[in-house]
Amino acid sequence: MVRLLRFLFFAVLVRLVVLVVLGLNVRRREWLPKAGPALIAANHNSHLDTLVLMSLLPLEMLPRLRPVAAMDYFLGNRLLAWFALHIIGIIPLSRRPQRGSDPLAGCAEALERGDILLLFPEGSRGEPERLARFKTGIAHLTERFPQVPVTPVFLHGLGKALPKGEGLLVPFFCDVFVGEALHWEGDRAGFMAGLERATARLADEGRFPSWD
């Protein structure tokens, strides 16, 4: 029953919002991973980011798509937590892991199963269309799975369509830029610098004017 609900949510509601209400211009969609294990790393300005990324891949891949999100966001709301875990399919990540625990255990298990993880290296949602400094969790994960490709993605416009703190969706044409997959080369700092450069290049590719 949960699988059916998840499929209907993404096949009907999400695709209606993303493809009809918003409209997307996707560049190099063919560079997205065709199978797992794989990582997709994108900037983060809106709750729509996850839904848009998941809508870019074929519906038959839905059971393998696992967004990574901070679990403290869902604490205190059982309905929201159930929806996030079972319908969106998130892997909850603790921002304050207990000593001796492995905060990336859920991500590692998913990659071992051959899933595709969606990560936002900035952490929390930032200001619309402004890149924040990336956190190093993705480098730790990639170091453990050096064979797994990391595809950088830049999302533009979603921070205006549904900005942080707002509950009303504004129809807005949005752009998605997919970059060439990166691979681990043995150095965390070097990997993070490369990922940030790749994302910045994608952001510059659109030559968008600054938001007012």
C-alpha positions in Angstrom: 0.0 0.0 0.0 2.8 2.4 0.9 4.6 1.6 -2.4 1.4 2.4 -4.3 0.9 5.7 -2.4 4.5 6.7 -3.1 4.2 5.9 -6.8 0.9 7.9 -7.1 2.3 10.8 -5.2 5.2 11.2 -7.6 3.5 10.0 -10.8 0.5 12.3 -10.4 0.9 15.2 -7.9 4.7 15.9 -8.1 4.9 15.6 -11.9 1.8 17.9 -12.2 3.4 20.6 -10.1 6.9 20.3 -11.5 6.0 19.9 -15.2 2.8 21.9 -15.5 2.7 24.5 -12.6 6.4 25.3 -12.6 7.9 24.2 -15.9 11.6 23.1 -16.1 14.4 23.8 -18.4 16.8 20.8 -17.8 20.3 20.9 -19.4 22.1 17.6 -19.9 19.5 15.4 -18.2 21.3 12.4 -19.8 24.2 13.0 -17.4 22.1 12.0 -14.4 22.9 8.5 -13.1 21.1 5.6 -14.9 21.5 3.2 -12.0 22.9 3.0 -8.5 24.9 3.2 -6.4 25.3 6.9 -7.1 25.2 10.3 -5.5 23.5 13.4 -6.7 24.7 16.6 -5.0 22.6 19.8 -5.5 22.3 23.3 -4.0 19.4 23.8 -1.6 17.0 26.8 -1.5 13.5 25.2 -1.3 11.4 22.2 -0.2 10.8 21.7 -3.9 14.4 20.8 -4.5 14.0 17.2 -3.5 10.8 16.7 -5.5 12.2 18.3 -8.6 15.4 16.1 -8.5 13.3 13.0 -8.0 11.0 13.9 -10.9 14.0 14.1 -13.3 14.6 10.4 -13.1 12.3 7.7 -14.6 9.5 6.5 -12.3 10.8 2.9 -12.5 13.8 4.2 -10.5 11.7 5.6 -7.7 12.3 2.7 -5.3 16.0 3.4 -5.5 15.8 7.1 -5.0 16.7 8.2 -1.4 17.0 11.8 -0.4 19.1 12.6 2.7 17.6 15.0 5.2 18.2 16.1 8.8 15.9 14.1 11.0 15.5 16.8 13.7 13.3 18.7 11.2 10.6 16.1 11.5 10.7 15.7 15.3 7.5 16.4 17.0 5.3 15.8 14.0 4.5 12.1 13.6 2.5 12.6 10.4 5.2 14.6 8.7 7.8 12.1 9.9 5.8 9.2 8.4 5.3 11.0 5.1 9.0 11.9 4.9 10.2 8.4 5.6 7.7 6.4 3.7 6.4 8.6 0.8 9.4 10.8 0.1 11.7 8.0 1.2 14.3 10.1 3.1 17.3 8.7 4.9 17.2 10.6 8.2 20.6 12.1 9.2 21.3 13.3 12.7 23.1 16.7 13.0 24.2 15.8 16.5 25.1 12.1 16.5 25.8 10.3 19.7 29.4 9.5 20.5 30.5 6.3 19.0 27.6 6.2 16.5 28.0 6.4 12.7 25.9 9.3 11.3 26.4 8.0 7.8 25.3 4.4 8.5 21.9 4.8 6.7 23.6 6.3 3.7 26.2 3.6 3.6 23.6 0.9 3.8 21.6 2.5 0.9 24.7 2.7 -1.3 25.5 -0.9 -0.6 22.0 -1.8 -1.8 22.6 0.1 -5.0 20.4 3.1 -4.2 20.8 6.7 -5.6 21.2 9.2 -2.9 20.2 12.9 -3.2 22.3 15.1 -1.0 22.4 18.9 -0.3 26.0 19.7 0.8 25.0 23.1 2.0 23.0 21.5 4.7 19.9 23.6 5.4 18.1 25.7 2.9 19.9 29.0 2.1 19.1 32.3 0.5 17.5 32.0 -3.0 20.1 31.4 -5.7 23.1 32.0 -3.4 25.5 29.2 -2.8 26.6 28.6 0.7 29.8 26.8 1.7 29.5 23.0 1.4 29.7 20.8 4.5 32.2 17.9 4.3 29.8 15.0 5.0 29.6 14.1 1.3 33.4 13.8 1.2 33.4 11.4 4.2 30.8 9.3 2.4 32.6 9.4 -1.0 35.8 8.4 0.7 34.1 5.2 2.0 32.7 4.5 -1.4 35.3 5.8 -3.9 33.8 3.9 -6.8 30.5 5.7 -6.5 30.1 8.7 -8.9 28.9 12.1 -7.6 26.8 14.1 -10.1 26.7 17.9 -9.3 23.4 19.7 -10.1 22.5 23.4 -9.8 18.9 24.3 -9.4 17.7 27.9 -10.2 14.4 29.5 -9.5 13.0 27.1 -6.9 14.1 29.5 -4.1 11.6 32.0 -5.6 8.8 29.5 -6.4 8.7 28.2 -2.8 11.2 30.1 -0.6 12.2 29.1 2.9 9.6 29.9 5.4 6.8 30.2 2.8 3.9 27.8 2.2 2.4 29.3 -1.0 3.8 28.1 -4.3 4.4 30.7 -6.9 4.4 29.6 -10.5 7.9 30.2 -11.8 10.0 28.8 -14.6 13.0 27.0 -13.2 16.3 25.8 -14.6 18.3 22.7 -13.8 21.9 22.3 -14.8 23.5 18.8 -14.6 27.3 18.5 -14.4 29.7 15.8 -15.3 30.1 13.1 -12.6 33.0 13.5 -10.1 35.0 10.8 -8.5 37.0 10.4 -5.3 40.7 11.1 -5.9 42.0 10.4 -2.4 41.8 13.8 -0.7 38.7 15.3 1.2 39.7 18.9 0.8 40.5 18.4 -2.9 37.2 16.6 -3.4 35.2 19.4 -1.7 37.0 22.1 -3.6 36.3 20.3 -6.9 32.6 19.8 -6.0 32.2 23.5 -5.1 34.0 24.6 -8.3 31.8 22.3 -10.4 28.6 23.6 -8.8 29.7 27.2 -9.2 30.5 26.6 -12.9 26.9 25.3 -13.3 25.5 28.4 -11.6 27.5 30.7 -13.9 26.4 28.8 -16.9 22.9 30.3 -16.8 24.2 33.9 -16.6 21.2 34.8 -14.5 20.8 38.4 -13.1 20.9 38.8 -9.3 17.6 38.5 -7.5 16.1 41.7 -6.1 
